[in-house]
Amino acid sequence: MINTILRPLAVALALILAGCEGAARPLLTDPAIVVMTFMPDRASLDAERRRTTKSDPGPVNGFARRSGAACHIFVLAPGIQTRTEWAETAEHELRHCLEGHWHD
């Protein structure tokens, strides 16, 4: 079970370190603690997002919220999406922890 969870996190970290398309964004330089919460289904994820967010961007696979020294990531639990989809979502939200809000 631990390998099932750690392997996608390792893939996400490798993707971050490998770089990405587009212009580089400045990394947040203050220390952060990242807390990742696995939501059991999309309804729970959507309910948590509505509880903590004023905007409604429509259906999402995860979201991140930075509060002081902590960054909270909420994603669908591994196994709900394919491994690739899950890794992409986890990477995307981790980038929000490191780079801040960059959606336009």
HELIX and SHEET records of a PDB file:
HELIX    1   1 ILE A    2  ALA A   18  1                                  17    
HELIX    2   2 ARG A   42  THR A   52  1                                  11    
HELIX    3   3 ARG A   83  GLU A   99  1                                  17    
SHEET    1   A 3 ILE A  33  MET A  39  0                                        
SHEET    2   A 3 ALA A  70  LEU A  76  1                                        
SHEET    3   A 3 GLY A  62  SER A  67 -1                                        
END                                                                             
